[in-house]
């Protein structure tokens, strides 16, 4: 499987949309989500995620965050 370049998320998301023949939208408002869900076929919703606290959150779930 080819790896996409994480420094280019928009281009990577567009590739996924193209491969799946999906509708691609970036989540901004509830209306956008409703529009995507109303489309026929799959939709890809681009939601920004802050991964900076993953280690802290994992530590709350496990004794060893890297277990």
N, C-alpha and C positions, 0 to 999 in steps of 0.2 A: 504494500500500500504506500503510495506516495505521501510524503509529509508536506503539509502546507507551512508556509513561513509565518510564524506567529507575530512577526513585526508588521505584517500586512493583513490585519484582520478583515478589512473590507473586501479586499481581493479574494481572500480565502473564503469568506462567506458567499461571495458571488459565485465562486466555483461550485460550492455545495448546492446553491440554488440552481445553477445550470445543470448539474448532474442529475438532480432530483426532479427537474422540471417543476420546481416549486415556486410559490410566490415568496419574495423576500421583503421583509419590512423590519425597520428598526423600532423597537418598542419605545414609545415616548408617552403615549396617552392611552387611556382605556379604549377610546374609539379606534385607535390603530389595532389593538389586540382584537377587538370585535370584528374589524374589517378582515383581518387575516383569518380568523376562525370561520367567517362567512364564505371565504373563497372555496371553490371546488378544488380538491386535491390538497397536497401537502403545502404548508407554509413554513418558512424559516423565519424566526423572530430573533433579531440581533439584540441581546440584552447585555450591557456592560457588566462585568463582574470584577470586583476588587478581591484579588487572591492574596493580598498582602498579609492577611491574618489567618491564613490556612493553618499554619503551625500552632498558633494559639488555640484555635478552635479544635484542632485534632487533639491537643493536650487535654482539653476538657472532656473528650470522649474516651481517651485511652491513657493508661499510665505512661506508655512510651509512644509519643506521637509518630514515630517511624516504624512501629511494630507491624 
